[in-house]
Each structure stands twice: as structure tokens, then as C-alpha cells.
Amino acid sequence: MPEHIKRQLEEEIKQLEFELTTELPAEIKKARAMGDLSENAEYHMAKQRQEFVNARLGQLKKRMAALSLVNLSNIPKDRAGLGSTVLVFDSTKEEEIVYRLVTSEESDVAKGLISTTSPIGRGLVGKRVGDVATIVTPNGKRELEVLKLTTIHDEAGEEDEGDKAAAAGK
């Protein structure tokens, strides 16, 4: 799992746990002191927020567990997968587009960061150079031909080469 995503999720978990264990109990206690709970909006709002925070915490912890199971050795070396940068020709738009396949937390369509769980991401995962992915989007079908592929393994190799060159004083 990318380190910045892990830190981001851990920070949100920490913040929600503080709210759940410190802030919300104080709000609920204060609201209870106001009297009749059946018509106490502050009490009901605090209880609803408590339910929401509990649910969100559960989602985040589940996501952290799922991301921690991502094994780089299971990501293909010759096909598009998590971390791959893919140059495609979109025959619908008649243009070349670069996508990077990322986790849903990192996705940013405007920057070309496409989640592997999005329609385009799912369509590209497993594709090789020369393959055509037919993507069904809300705007209709799109055909994306893979022109160039750089996997996460290729990038790690490039970084290793750069480290070797730097160490050699080049």
C-alpha cells in the first residue's frame, strides 16, 4: 500500500476514534442534562453522528486491512495492474490518453489517476500492449487500445537503475 495512503487512512481513523471516545460522549452527556430526550434535537444529532462515525470507522479499518493484503508479487509484470501507467488510443475521442492505475483513495480523473475499480480501470487491468479494452461508461461505449505499458515492476526497476547510477557517481 502506498505510504501516503496508509498515513491518510490512519489519520482519519485516529481523528474519528477521538471524536467517538471523547467529543461525542461529552456532547451526549451535555444534551442529556437538558432534560426530556424525546424532544432533544442535540441529543438525537449526537447519537446520529455517533452511528455515522462508528460506521465510517468500520469502513476505514476494513479498507486498511484489504490494502495491507496487496502483494506486489501478485501484480502481473507483463499486463496492466495496480501502479501501471498505460498509454491508450481512445478511438471514440481520436486521441491518446495516459492513465495511471491506482487505488480508489488516490484516484483523480483530472490528473489521469484512475482507480482499478472504476469502469476504465477494470477494463484496462490485465491488458497488454496491442489489446483493446471496450469500456461501457455513462456516455456510451469507448474503445481503448493499449499503445504503451509501464508496470509497477518496470518503474521499480527504473528506480533501481537510477539508484545504481547515483551510487556510481554518474
Chimera marker file (.cmm) of the C-alpha trace (Angstrom):
<marker_set name="trace">
<marker id="1" x="0.000" y="0.000" z="0.000" r="1" g="1" b="0" radius="0.5"/>
<marker id="2" x="1.387" y="3.444" z="-0.852" r="1" g="1" b="0" radius="0.5"/>
<marker id="3" x="2.712" y="5.018" z="2.344" r="1" g="1" b="0" radius="0.5"/>
<marker id="4" x="0.848" y="8.330" z="1.921" r="1" g="1" b="0" radius="0.5"/>
<marker id="5" x="-2.471" y="6.488" z="1.560" r="1" g="1" b="0" radius="0.5"/>
<marker id="6" x="-1.730" y="4.472" z="4.699" r="1" g="1" b="0" radius="0.5"/>
<marker id="7" x="-0.933" y="7.675" z="6.629" r="1" g="1" b="0" radius="0.5"/>
<marker id="8" x="-4.086" y="9.362" z="5.294" r="1" g="1" b="0" radius="0.5"/>
<marker id="9" x="-6.309" y="6.466" z="6.386" r="1" g="1" b="0" radius="0.5"/>
<marker id="10" x="-4.578" y="6.162" z="9.760" r="1" g="1" b="0" radius="0.5"/>
<marker id="11" x="-5.028" y="9.900" z="10.380" r="1" g="1" b="0" radius="0.5"/>
<marker id="12" x="-8.753" y="9.729" z="9.582" r="1" g="1" b="0" radius="0.5"/>
<marker id="13" x="-9.137" y="6.676" z="11.845" r="1" g="1" b="0" radius="0.5"/>
<marker id="14" x="-7.308" y="8.469" z="14.670" r="1" g="1" b="0" radius="0.5"/>
<marker id="15" x="-9.487" y="11.573" z="14.257" r="1" g="1" b="0" radius="0.5"/>
<marker id="16" x="-12.731" y="9.570" z="14.218" r="1" g="1" b="0" radius="0.5"/>
<marker id="17" x="-11.697" y="7.483" z="17.223" r="1" g="1" b="0" radius="0.5"/>
<marker id="18" x="-11.001" y="10.684" z="19.180" r="1" g="1" b="0" radius="0.5"/>
<marker id="19" x="-14.418" y="12.051" z="18.204" r="1" g="1" b="0" radius="0.5"/>
<marker id="20" x="-16.103" y="8.769" z="19.135" r="1" g="1" b="0" radius="0.5"/>
<marker id="21" x="-14.377" y="8.353" z="22.513" r="1" g="1" b="0" radius="0.5"/>
<marker id="22" x="-14.039" y="11.980" z="23.646" r="1" g="1" b="0" radius="0.5"/>
<marker id="23" x="-16.131" y="14.575" z="21.822" r="1" g="1" b="0" radius="0.5"/>
<marker id="24" x="-19.389" y="12.682" z="21.220" r="1" g="1" b="0" radius="0.5"/>
<marker id="25" x="-19.718" y="11.297" z="24.763" r="1" g="1" b="0" radius="0.5"/>
<marker id="26" x="-19.312" y="14.861" z="26.070" r="1" g="1" b="0" radius="0.5"/>
<marker id="27" x="-21.982" y="16.145" z="23.650" r="1" g="1" b="0" radius="0.5"/>
<marker id="28" x="-24.368" y="13.335" z="24.594" r="1" g="1" b="0" radius="0.5"/>
<marker id="29" x="-23.814" y="13.948" z="28.307" r="1" g="1" b="0" radius="0.5"/>
<marker id="30" x="-24.451" y="17.684" z="27.862" r="1" g="1" b="0" radius="0.5"/>
<marker id="31" x="-27.604" y="17.022" z="25.818" r="1" g="1" b="0" radius="0.5"/>
<marker id="32" x="-28.926" y="14.524" z="28.401" r="1" g="1" b="0" radius="0.5"/>
<marker id="33" x="-28.533" y="17.176" z="31.075" r="1" g="1" b="0" radius="0.5"/>
<marker id="34" x="-31.007" y="19.362" z="29.160" r="1" g="1" b="0" radius="0.5"/>
<marker id="35" x="-33.852" y="17.072" z="30.126" r="1" g="1" b="0" radius="0.5"/>
<marker id="36" x="-36.529" y="15.332" z="28.034" r="1" g="1" b="0" radius="0.5"/>
<marker id="37" x="-34.701" y="13.202" z="25.454" r="1" g="1" b="0" radius="0.5"/>
<marker id="38" x="-37.744" y="12.654" z="23.232" r="1" g="1" b="0" radius="0.5"/>
<marker id="39" x="-37.669" y="16.272" z="22.031" r="1" g="1" b="0" radius="0.5"/>
<marker id="40" x="-33.949" y="16.923" z="22.450" r="1" g="1" b="0" radius="0.5"/>
<marker id="41" x="-32.508" y="17.693" z="18.993" r="1" g="1" b="0" radius="0.5"/>
<marker id="42" x="-28.923" y="17.979" z="20.267" r="1" g="1" b="0" radius="0.5"/>
<marker id="43" x="-29.126" y="14.511" z="21.810" r="1" g="1" b="0" radius="0.5"/>
<marker id="44" x="-30.563" y="12.934" z="18.625" r="1" g="1" b="0" radius="0.5"/>
<marker id="45" x="-27.996" y="14.684" z="16.409" r="1" g="1" b="0" radius="0.5"/>
<marker id="46" x="-25.127" y="13.491" z="18.628" r="1" g="1" b="0" radius="0.5"/>
<marker id="47" x="-26.467" y="9.915" z="18.589" r="1" g="1" b="0" radius="0.5"/>
<marker id="48" x="-26.826" y="10.005" z="14.779" r="1" g="1" b="0" radius="0.5"/>
<marker id="49" x="-23.275" y="11.328" z="14.446" r="1" g="1" b="0" radius="0.5"/>
<marker id="50" x="-22.098" y="8.549" z="16.765" r="1" g="1" b="0" radius="0.5"/>
<marker id="51" x="-23.696" y="5.932" z="14.486" r="1" g="1" b="0" radius="0.5"/>
<marker id="52" x="-22.139" y="7.548" z="11.402" r="1" g="1" b="0" radius="0.5"/>
<marker id="53" x="-18.663" y="7.709" z="12.975" r="1" g="1" b="0" radius="0.5"/>
<marker id="54" x="-18.920" y="4.055" z="14.041" r="1" g="1" b="0" radius="0.5"/>
<marker id="55" x="-19.895" y="3.013" z="10.519" r="1" g="1" b="0" radius="0.5"/>
<marker id="56" x="-17.122" y="5.097" z="8.902" r="1" g="1" b="0" radius="0.5"/>
<marker id="57" x="-14.548" y="3.667" z="11.306" r="1" g="1" b="0" radius="0.5"/>
<marker id="58" x="-15.628" y="0.178" z="10.333" r="1" g="1" b="0" radius="0.5"/>
<marker id="59" x="-15.247" y="1.019" z="6.630" r="1" g="1" b="0" radius="0.5"/>
<marker id="60" x="-11.804" y="2.538" z="7.104" r="1" g="1" b="0" radius="0.5"/>
<marker id="61" x="-10.485" y="-0.355" z="9.163" r="1" g="1" b="0" radius="0.5"/>
<marker id="62" x="-11.821" y="-2.830" z="6.602" r="1" g="1" b="0" radius="0.5"/>
<marker id="63" x="-10.162" y="-0.843" z="3.786" r="1" g="1" b="0" radius="0.5"/>
<marker id="64" x="-6.843" y="-0.715" z="5.682" r="1" g="1" b="0" radius="0.5"/>
<marker id="65" x="-6.973" y="-4.478" z="6.113" r="1" g="1" b="0" radius="0.5"/>
<marker id="66" x="-7.737" y="-5.010" z="2.419" r="1" g="1" b="0" radius="0.5"/>
<marker id="67" x="-4.941" y="-2.680" z="1.308" r="1" g="1" b="0" radius="0.5"/>
<marker id="68" x="-2.444" y="-4.346" z="3.620" r="1" g="1" b="0" radius="0.5"/>
<marker id="69" x="-3.118" y="-7.629" z="1.795" r="1" g="1" b="0" radius="0.5"/>
<marker id="70" x="-1.989" y="-6.198" z="-1.562" r="1" g="1" b="0" radius="0.5"/>
<marker id="71" x="1.034" y="-8.255" z="-2.534" r="1" g="1" b="0" radius="0.5"/>
<marker id="72" x="3.246" y="-6.669" z="-5.198" r="1" g="1" b="0" radius="0.5"/>
<marker id="73" x="4.425" y="-10.087" z="-6.342" r="1" g="1" b="0" radius="0.5"/>
<marker id="74" x="0.823" y="-10.864" z="-7.370" r="1" g="1" b="0" radius="0.5"/>
<marker id="75" x="0.689" y="-7.852" z="-9.697" r="1" g="1" b="0" radius="0.5"/>
<marker id="76" x="1.487" y="-9.025" z="-13.248" r="1" g="1" b="0" radius="0.5"/>
<marker id="77" x="4.797" y="-7.986" z="-14.790" r="1" g="1" b="0" radius="0.5"/>
<marker id="78" x="3.569" y="-8.003" z="-18.400" r="1" g="1" b="0" radius="0.5"/>
<marker id="79" x="-0.028" y="-6.758" z="-18.099" r="1" g="1" b="0" radius="0.5"/>
<marker id="80" x="-1.734" y="-3.666" z="-16.711" r="1" g="1" b="0" radius="0.5"/>
<marker id="81" x="-2.380" y="-3.749" z="-12.981" r="1" g="1" b="0" radius="0.5"/>
<marker id="82" x="-2.222" y="-1.589" z="-9.872" r="1" g="1" b="0" radius="0.5"/>
<marker id="83" x="0.531" y="1.012" z="-10.296" r="1" g="1" b="0" radius="0.5"/>
<marker id="84" x="0.749" y="0.661" z="-14.088" r="1" g="1" b="0" radius="0.5"/>
<marker id="85" x="0.961" y="3.651" z="-16.389" r="1" g="1" b="0" radius="0.5"/>
<marker id="86" x="-0.943" y="2.960" z="-19.602" r="1" g="1" b="0" radius="0.5"/>
<marker id="87" x="-0.869" y="4.975" z="-22.833" r="1" g="1" b="0" radius="0.5"/>
<marker id="88" x="-4.060" y="4.265" z="-24.763" r="1" g="1" b="0" radius="0.5"/>
<marker id="89" x="-5.612" y="5.416" z="-28.011" r="1" g="1" b="0" radius="0.5"/>
<marker id="90" x="-9.261" y="6.303" z="-27.447" r="1" g="1" b="0" radius="0.5"/>
<marker id="91" x="-10.918" y="5.683" z="-30.832" r="1" g="1" b="0" radius="0.5"/>
<marker id="92" x="-14.066" y="7.495" z="-29.665" r="1" g="1" b="0" radius="0.5"/>
<marker id="93" x="-12.190" y="10.733" z="-28.993" r="1" g="1" b="0" radius="0.5"/>
<marker id="94" x="-9.464" y="10.064" z="-31.584" r="1" g="1" b="0" radius="0.5"/>
<marker id="95" x="-6.741" y="10.877" z="-29.057" r="1" g="1" b="0" radius="0.5"/>
<marker id="96" x="-4.010" y="9.324" z="-26.949" r="1" g="1" b="0" radius="0.5"/>
<marker id="97" x="-4.525" y="9.393" z="-23.180" r="1" g="1" b="0" radius="0.5"/>
<marker id="98" x="-2.229" y="8.378" z="-20.327" r="1" g="1" b="0" radius="0.5"/>
<marker id="99" x="-3.797" y="6.680" z="-17.316" r="1" g="1" b="0" radius="0.5"/>
<marker id="100" x="-2.161" y="5.522" z="-14.112" r="1" g="1" b="0" radius="0.5"/>
<marker id="101" x="-3.994" y="2.704" z="-12.337" r="1" g="1" b="0" radius="0.5"/>
<marker id="102" x="-4.232" y="3.484" z="-8.623" r="1" g="1" b="0" radius="0.5"/>
<marker id="103" x="-6.252" y="2.655" z="-5.508" r="1" g="1" b="0" radius="0.5"/>
<marker id="104" x="-9.649" y="4.313" z="-5.100" r="1" g="1" b="0" radius="0.5"/>
<marker id="105" x="-8.190" y="6.616" z="-2.418" r="1" g="1" b="0" radius="0.5"/>
<marker id="106" x="-5.655" y="8.023" z="-4.897" r="1" g="1" b="0" radius="0.5"/>
<marker id="107" x="-7.935" y="8.410" z="-7.909" r="1" g="1" b="0" radius="0.5"/>
<marker id="108" x="-8.127" y="11.818" z="-9.567" r="1" g="1" b="0" radius="0.5"/>
<marker id="109" x="-9.558" y="11.674" z="-13.084" r="1" g="1" b="0" radius="0.5"/>
<marker id="110" x="-8.372" y="15.187" z="-13.936" r="1" g="1" b="0" radius="0.5"/>
<marker id="111" x="-4.779" y="14.045" z="-13.297" r="1" g="1" b="0" radius="0.5"/>
<marker id="112" x="-5.225" y="10.748" z="-15.159" r="1" g="1" b="0" radius="0.5"/>
<marker id="113" x="-5.195" y="8.729" z="-11.916" r="1" g="1" b="0" radius="0.5"/>
<marker id="114" x="-7.813" y="6.037" z="-12.496" r="1" g="1" b="0" radius="0.5"/>
<marker id="115" x="-8.967" y="3.627" z="-9.811" r="1" g="1" b="0" radius="0.5"/>
<marker id="116" x="-8.630" y="-0.059" z="-10.637" r="1" g="1" b="0" radius="0.5"/>
<marker id="117" x="-12.261" y="-0.365" z="-9.509" r="1" g="1" b="0" radius="0.5"/>
<marker id="118" x="-13.600" y="2.268" z="-11.947" r="1" g="1" b="0" radius="0.5"/>
<marker id="119" x="-15.059" y="1.171" z="-15.314" r="1" g="1" b="0" radius="0.5"/>
<marker id="120" x="-11.920" y="2.295" z="-17.194" r="1" g="1" b="0" radius="0.5"/>
<marker id="121" x="-9.609" y="0.791" z="-14.576" r="1" g="1" b="0" radius="0.5"/>
<marker id="122" x="-11.424" y="-2.547" z="-14.580" r="1" g="1" b="0" radius="0.5"/>
<marker id="123" x="-11.328" y="-2.570" z="-18.384" r="1" g="1" b="0" radius="0.5"/>
<marker id="124" x="-7.582" y="-1.942" z="-18.528" r="1" g="1" b="0" radius="0.5"/>
<marker id="125" x="-6.489" y="-4.355" z="-15.784" r="1" g="1" b="0" radius="0.5"/>
<marker id="126" x="-4.956" y="-7.439" z="-17.366" r="1" g="1" b="0" radius="0.5"/>
<marker id="127" x="-4.441" y="-5.841" z="-20.798" r="1" g="1" b="0" radius="0.5"/>
<marker id="128" x="-1.161" y="-5.983" z="-22.745" r="1" g="1" b="0" radius="0.5"/>
<marker id="129" x="0.242" y="-3.684" z="-25.431" r="1" g="1" b="0" radius="0.5"/>
<marker id="130" x="-1.932" y="-4.114" z="-28.532" r="1" g="1" b="0" radius="0.5"/>
<marker id="131" x="-5.032" y="-5.216" z="-26.596" r="1" g="1" b="0" radius="0.5"/>
<marker id="132" x="-8.264" y="-3.261" z="-26.981" r="1" g="1" b="0" radius="0.5"/>
<marker id="133" x="-10.487" y="-2.651" z="-23.970" r="1" g="1" b="0" radius="0.5"/>
<marker id="134" x="-14.165" y="-1.917" z="-24.567" r="1" g="1" b="0" radius="0.5"/>
<marker id="135" x="-15.358" y="0.283" z="-21.729" r="1" g="1" b="0" radius="0.5"/>
<marker id="136" x="-19.035" y="0.908" z="-21.022" r="1" g="1" b="0" radius="0.5"/>
<marker id="137" x="-19.414" y="4.368" z="-19.479" r="1" g="1" b="0" radius="0.5"/>
<marker id="138" x="-22.480" y="6.514" z="-18.762" r="1" g="1" b="0" radius="0.5"/>
<marker id="139" x="-21.658" y="8.351" z="-22.027" r="1" g="1" b="0" radius="0.5"/>
<marker id="140" x="-21.612" y="5.132" z="-24.066" r="1" g="1" b="0" radius="0.5"/>
<marker id="141" x="-19.009" y="2.603" z="-25.182" r="1" g="1" b="0" radius="0.5"/>
<marker id="142" x="-15.358" y="3.559" z="-25.578" r="1" g="1" b="0" radius="0.5"/>
<marker id="143" x="-12.629" y="1.520" z="-27.221" r="1" g="1" b="0" radius="0.5"/>
<marker id="144" x="-9.174" y="1.969" z="-25.721" r="1" g="1" b="0" radius="0.5"/>
<marker id="145" x="-6.183" y="0.378" z="-27.462" r="1" g="1" b="0" radius="0.5"/>
<marker id="146" x="-3.138" y="-0.102" z="-25.233" r="1" g="1" b="0" radius="0.5"/>
<marker id="147" x="-0.175" y="1.532" z="-27.007" r="1" g="1" b="0" radius="0.5"/>
<marker id="148" x="2.391" y="1.514" z="-24.204" r="1" g="1" b="0" radius="0.5"/>
<marker id="149" x="2.514" y="-0.068" z="-20.770" r="1" g="1" b="0" radius="0.5"/>
<marker id="150" x="4.800" y="0.547" z="-17.813" r="1" g="1" b="0" radius="0.5"/>
<marker id="151" x="4.051" y="-1.706" z="-14.849" r="1" g="1" b="0" radius="0.5"/>
<marker id="152" x="4.859" y="-1.031" z="-11.214" r="1" g="1" b="0" radius="0.5"/>
<marker id="153" x="7.683" y="-3.564" z="-11.597" r="1" g="1" b="0" radius="0.5"/>
<marker id="154" x="9.158" y="-1.671" z="-14.579" r="1" g="1" b="0" radius="0.5"/>
<marker id="155" x="9.108" y="1.544" z="-12.555" r="1" g="1" b="0" radius="0.5"/>
<marker id="156" x="10.766" y="-0.153" z="-9.577" r="1" g="1" b="0" radius="0.5"/>
<marker id="157" x="13.479" y="-1.404" z="-11.969" r="1" g="1" b="0" radius="0.5"/>
<marker id="158" x="13.984" y="2.116" z="-13.354" r="1" g="1" b="0" radius="0.5"/>
<marker id="159" x="14.318" y="3.455" z="-9.815" r="1" g="1" b="0" radius="0.5"/>
<marker id="160" x="16.863" y="0.721" z="-9.021" r="1" g="1" b="0" radius="0.5"/>
<marker id="161" x="18.882" y="1.663" z="-12.129" r="1" g="1" b="0" radius="0.5"/>
<marker id="162" x="18.751" y="5.337" z="-11.104" r="1" g="1" b="0" radius="0.5"/>
<marker id="163" x="19.915" y="4.433" z="-7.597" r="1" g="1" b="0" radius="0.5"/>
<marker id="164" x="22.794" y="2.381" z="-9.046" r="1" g="1" b="0" radius="0.5"/>
<marker id="165" x="23.817" y="5.262" z="-11.338" r="1" g="1" b="0" radius="0.5"/>
<marker id="166" x="23.680" y="7.734" z="-8.444" r="1" g="1" b="0" radius="0.5"/>
<marker id="167" x="25.732" y="5.401" z="-6.249" r="1" g="1" b="0" radius="0.5"/>
<marker id="168" x="28.314" y="5.052" z="-9.023" r="1" g="1" b="0" radius="0.5"/>
<marker id="169" x="28.576" y="8.854" z="-9.157" r="1" g="1" b="0" radius="0.5"/>
<marker id="170" x="27.011" y="9.248" z="-12.593" r="1" g="1" b="0" radius="0.5"/>
<link id1="1" id2="2" r="1" g="1" b="0" radius="0.2"/>
<link id1="2" id2="3" r="1" g="1" b="0" radius="0.2"/>
<link id1="3" id2="4" r="1" g="1" b="0" radius="0.2"/>
<link id1="4" id2="5" r="1" g="1" b="0" radius="0.2"/>
<link id1="5" id2="6" r="1" g="1" b="0" radius="0.2"/>
<link id1="6" id2="7" r="1" g="1" b="0" radius="0.2"/>
<link id1="7" id2="8" r="1" g="1" b="0" radius="0.2"/>
<link id1="8" id2="9" r="1" g="1" b="0" radius="0.2"/>
<link id1="9" id2="10" r="1" g="1" b="0" radius="0.2"/>
<link id1="10" id2="11" r="1" g="1" b="0" radius="0.2"/>
<link id1="11" id2="12" r="1" g="1" b="0" radius="0.2"/>
<link id1="12" id2="13" r="1" g="1" b="0" radius="0.2"/>
<link id1="13" id2="14" r="1" g="1" b="0" radius="0.2"/>
<link id1="14" id2="15" r="1" g="1" b="0" radius="0.2"/>
<link id1="15" id2="16" r="1" g="1" b="0" radius="0.2"/>
<link id1="16" id2="17" r="1" g="1" b="0" radius="0.2"/>
<link id1="17" id2="18" r="1" g="1" b="0" radius="0.2"/>
<link id1="18" id2="19" r="1" g="1" b="0" radius="0.2"/>
<link id1="19" id2="20" r="1" g="1" b="0" radius="0.2"/>
<link id1="20" id2="21" r="1" g="1" b="0" radius="0.2"/>
<link id1="21" id2="22" r="1" g="1" b="0" radius="0.2"/>
<link id1="22" id2="23" r="1" g="1" b="0" radius="0.2"/>
<link id1="23" id2="24" r="1" g="1" b="0" radius="0.2"/>
<link id1="24" id2="25" r="1" g="1" b="0" radius="0.2"/>
<link id1="25" id2="26" r="1" g="1" b="0" radius="0.2"/>
<link id1="26" id2="27" r="1" g="1" b="0" radius="0.2"/>
<link id1="27" id2="28" r="1" g="1" b="0" radius="0.2"/>
<link id1="28" id2="29" r="1" g="1" b="0" radius="0.2"/>
<link id1="29" id2="30" r="1" g="1" b="0" radius="0.2"/>
<link id1="30" id2="31" r="1" g="1" b="0" radius="0.2"/>
<link id1="31" id2="32" r="1" g="1" b="0" radius="0.2"/>
<link id1="32" id2="33" r="1" g="1" b="0" radius="0.2"/>
<link id1="33" id2="34" r="1" g="1" b="0" radius="0.2"/>
<link id1="34" id2="35" r="1" g="1" b="0" radius="0.2"/>
<link id1="35" id2="36" r="1" g="1" b="0" radius="0.2"/>
<link id1="36" id2="37" r="1" g="1" b="0" radius="0.2"/>
<link id1="37" id2="38" r="1" g="1" b="0" radius="0.2"/>
<link id1="38" id2="39" r="1" g="1" b="0" radius="0.2"/>
<link id1="39" id2="40" r="1" g="1" b="0" radius="0.2"/>
<link id1="40" id2="41" r="1" g="1" b="0" radius="0.2"/>
<link id1="41" id2="42" r="1" g="1" b="0" radius="0.2"/>
<link id1="42" id2="43" r="1" g="1" b="0" radius="0.2"/>
<link id1="43" id2="44" r="1" g="1" b="0" radius="0.2"/>
<link id1="44" id2="45" r="1" g="1" b="0" radius="0.2"/>
<link id1="45" id2="46" r="1" g="1" b="0" radius="0.2"/>
<link id1="46" id2="47" r="1" g="1" b="0" radius="0.2"/>
<link id1="47" id2="48" r="1" g="1" b="0" radius="0.2"/>
<link id1="48" id2="49" r="1" g="1" b="0" radius="0.2"/>
<link id1="49" id2="50" r="1" g="1" b="0" radius="0.2"/>
<link id1="50" id2="51" r="1" g="1" b="0" radius="0.2"/>
<link id1="51" id2="52" r="1" g="1" b="0" radius="0.2"/>
<link id1="52" id2="53" r="1" g="1" b="0" radius="0.2"/>
<link id1="53" id2="54" r="1" g="1" b="0" radius="0.2"/>
<link id1="54" id2="55" r="1" g="1" b="0" radius="0.2"/>
<link id1="55" id2="56" r="1" g="1" b="0" radius="0.2"/>
<link id1="56" id2="57" r="1" g="1" b="0" radius="0.2"/>
<link id1="57" id2="58" r="1" g="1" b="0" radius="0.2"/>
<link id1="58" id2="59" r="1" g="1" b="0" radius="0.2"/>
<link id1="59" id2="60" r="1" g="1" b="0" radius="0.2"/>
<link id1="60" id2="61" r="1" g="1" b="0" radius="0.2"/>
<link id1="61" id2="62" r="1" g="1" b="0" radius="0.2"/>
<link id1="62" id2="63" r="1" g="1" b="0" radius="0.2"/>
<link id1="63" id2="64" r="1" g="1" b="0" radius="0.2"/>
<link id1="64" id2="65" r="1" g="1" b="0" radius="0.2"/>
<link id1="65" id2="66" r="1" g="1" b="0" radius="0.2"/>
<link id1="66" id2="67" r="1" g="1" b="0" radius="0.2"/>
<link id1="67" id2="68" r="1" g="1" b="0" radius="0.2"/>
<link id1="68" id2="69" r="1" g="1" b="0" radius="0.2"/>
<link id1="69" id2="70" r="1" g="1" b="0" radius="0.2"/>
<link id1="70" id2="71" r="1" g="1" b="0" radius="0.2"/>
<link id1="71" id2="72" r="1" g="1" b="0" radius="0.2"/>
<link id1="72" id2="73" r="1" g="1" b="0" radius="0.2"/>
<link id1="73" id2="74" r="1" g="1" b="0" radius="0.2"/>
<link id1="74" id2="75" r="1" g="1" b="0" radius="0.2"/>
<link id1="75" id2="76" r="1" g="1" b="0" radius="0.2"/>
<link id1="76" id2="77" r="1" g="1" b="0" radius="0.2"/>
<link id1="77" id2="78" r="1" g="1" b="0" radius="0.2"/>
<link id1="78" id2="79" r="1" g="1" b="0" radius="0.2"/>
<link id1="79" id2="80" r="1" g="1" b="0" radius="0.2"/>
<link id1="80" id2="81" r="1" g="1" b="0" radius="0.2"/>
<link id1="81" id2="82" r="1" g="1" b="0" radius="0.2"/>
<link id1="82" id2="83" r="1" g="1" b="0" radius="0.2"/>
<link id1="83" id2="84" r="1" g="1" b="0" radius="0.2"/>
<link id1="84" id2="85" r="1" g="1" b="0" radius="0.2"/>
<link id1="85" id2="86" r="1" g="1" b="0" radius="0.2"/>
<link id1="86" id2="87" r="1" g="1" b="0" radius="0.2"/>
<link id1="87" id2="88" r="1" g="1" b="0" radius="0.2"/>
<link id1="88" id2="89" r="1" g="1" b="0" radius="0.2"/>
<link id1="89" id2="90" r="1" g="1" b="0" radius="0.2"/>
<link id1="90" id2="91" r="1" g="1" b="0" radius="0.2"/>
<link id1="91" id2="92" r="1" g="1" b="0" radius="0.2"/>
<link id1="92" id2="93" r="1" g="1" b="0" radius="0.2"/>
<link id1="93" id2="94" r="1" g="1" b="0" radius="0.2"/>
<link id1="94" id2="95" r="1" g="1" b="0" radius="0.2"/>
<link id1="95" id2="96" r="1" g="1" b="0" radius="0.2"/>
<link id1="96" id2="97" r="1" g="1" b="0" radius="0.2"/>
<link id1="97" id2="98" r="1" g="1" b="0" radius="0.2"/>
<link id1="98" id2="99" r="1" g="1" b="0" radius="0.2"/>
<link id1="99" id2="100" r="1" g="1" b="0" radius="0.2"/>
<link id1="100" id2="101" r="1" g="1" b="0" radius="0.2"/>
<link id1="101" id2="102" r="1" g="1" b="0" radius="0.2"/>
<link id1="102" id2="103" r="1" g="1" b="0" radius="0.2"/>
<link id1="103" id2="104" r="1" g="1" b="0" radius="0.2"/>
<link id1="104" id2="105" r="1" g="1" b="0" radius="0.2"/>
<link id1="105" id2="106" r="1" g="1" b="0" radius="0.2"/>
<link id1="106" id2="107" r="1" g="1" b="0" radius="0.2"/>
<link id1="107" id2="108" r="1" g="1" b="0" radius="0.2"/>
<link id1="108" id2="109" r="1" g="1" b="0" radius="0.2"/>
<link id1="109" id2="110" r="1" g="1" b="0" radius="0.2"/>
<link id1="110" id2="111" r="1" g="1" b="0" radius="0.2"/>
<link id1="111" id2="112" r="1" g="1" b="0" radius="0.2"/>
<link id1="112" id2="113" r="1" g="1" b="0" radius="0.2"/>
<link id1="113" id2="114" r="1" g="1" b="0" radius="0.2"/>
<link id1="114" id2="115" r="1" g="1" b="0" radius="0.2"/>
<link id1="115" id2="116" r="1" g="1" b="0" radius="0.2"/>
<link id1="116" id2="117" r="1" g="1" b="0" radius="0.2"/>
<link id1="117" id2="118" r="1" g="1" b="0" radius="0.2"/>
<link id1="118" id2="119" r="1" g="1" b="0" radius="0.2"/>
<link id1="119" id2="120" r="1" g="1" b="0" radius="0.2"/>
<link id1="120" id2="121" r="1" g="1" b="0" radius="0.2"/>
<link id1="121" id2="122" r="1" g="1" b="0" radius="0.2"/>
<link id1="122" id2="123" r="1" g="1" b="0" radius="0.2"/>
<link id1="123" id2="124" r="1" g="1" b="0" radius="0.2"/>
<link id1="124" id2="125" r="1" g="1" b="0" radius="0.2"/>
<link id1="125" id2="126" r="1" g="1" b="0" radius="0.2"/>
<link id1="126" id2="127" r="1" g="1" b="0" radius="0.2"/>
<link id1="127" id2="128" r="1" g="1" b="0" radius="0.2"/>
<link id1="128" id2="129" r="1" g="1" b="0" radius="0.2"/>
<link id1="129" id2="130" r="1" g="1" b="0" radius="0.2"/>
<link id1="130" id2="131" r="1" g="1" b="0" radius="0.2"/>
<link id1="131" id2="132" r="1" g="1" b="0" radius="0.2"/>
<link id1="132" id2="133" r="1" g="1" b="0" radius="0.2"/>
<link id1="133" id2="134" r="1" g="1" b="0" radius="0.2"/>
<link id1="134" id2="135" r="1" g="1" b="0" radius="0.2"/>
<link id1="135" id2="136" r="1" g="1" b="0" radius="0.2"/>
<link id1="136" id2="137" r="1" g="1" b="0" radius="0.2"/>
<link id1="137" id2="138" r="1" g="1" b="0" radius="0.2"/>
<link id1="138" id2="139" r="1" g="1" b="0" radius="0.2"/>
<link id1="139" id2="140" r="1" g="1" b="0" radius="0.2"/>
<link id1="140" id2="141" r="1" g="1" b="0" radius="0.2"/>
<link id1="141" id2="142" r="1" g="1" b="0" radius="0.2"/>
<link id1="142" id2="143" r="1" g="1" b="0" radius="0.2"/>
<link id1="143" id2="144" r="1" g="1" b="0" radius="0.2"/>
<link id1="144" id2="145" r="1" g="1" b="0" radius="0.2"/>
<link id1="145" id2="146" r="1" g="1" b="0" radius="0.2"/>
<link id1="146" id2="147" r="1" g="1" b="0" radius="0.2"/>
<link id1="147" id2="148" r="1" g="1" b="0" radius="0.2"/>
<link id1="148" id2="149" r="1" g="1" b="0" radius="0.2"/>
<link id1="149" id2="150" r="1" g="1" b="0" radius="0.2"/>
<link id1="150" id2="151" r="1" g="1" b="0" radius="0.2"/>
<link id1="151" id2="152" r="1" g="1" b="0" radius="0.2"/>
<link id1="152" id2="153" r="1" g="1" b="0" radius="0.2"/>
<link id1="153" id2="154" r="1" g="1" b="0" radius="0.2"/>
<link id1="154" id2="155" r="1" g="1" b="0" radius="0.2"/>
<link id1="155" id2="156" r="1" g="1" b="0" radius="0.2"/>
<link id1="156" id2="157" r="1" g="1" b="0" radius="0.2"/>
<link id1="157" id2="158" r="1" g="1" b="0" radius="0.2"/>
<link id1="158" id2="159" r="1" g="1" b="0" radius="0.2"/>
<link id1="159" id2="160" r="1" g="1" b="0" radius="0.2"/>
<link id1="160" id2="161" r="1" g="1" b="0" radius="0.2"/>
<link id1="161" id2="162" r="1" g="1" b="0" radius="0.2"/>
<link id1="162" id2="163" r="1" g="1" b="0" radius="0.2"/>
<link id1="163" id2="164" r="1" g="1" b="0" radius="0.2"/>
<link id1="164" id2="165" r="1" g="1" b="0" radius="0.2"/>
<link id1="165" id2="166" r="1" g="1" b="0" radius="0.2"/>
<link id1="166" id2="167" r="1" g="1" b="0" radius="0.2"/>
<link id1="167" id2="168" r="1" g="1" b="0" radius="0.2"/>
<link id1="168" id2="169" r="1" g="1" b="0" radius="0.2"/>
<link id1="169" id2="170" r="1" g="1" b="0" radius="0.2"/>
</marker_set>
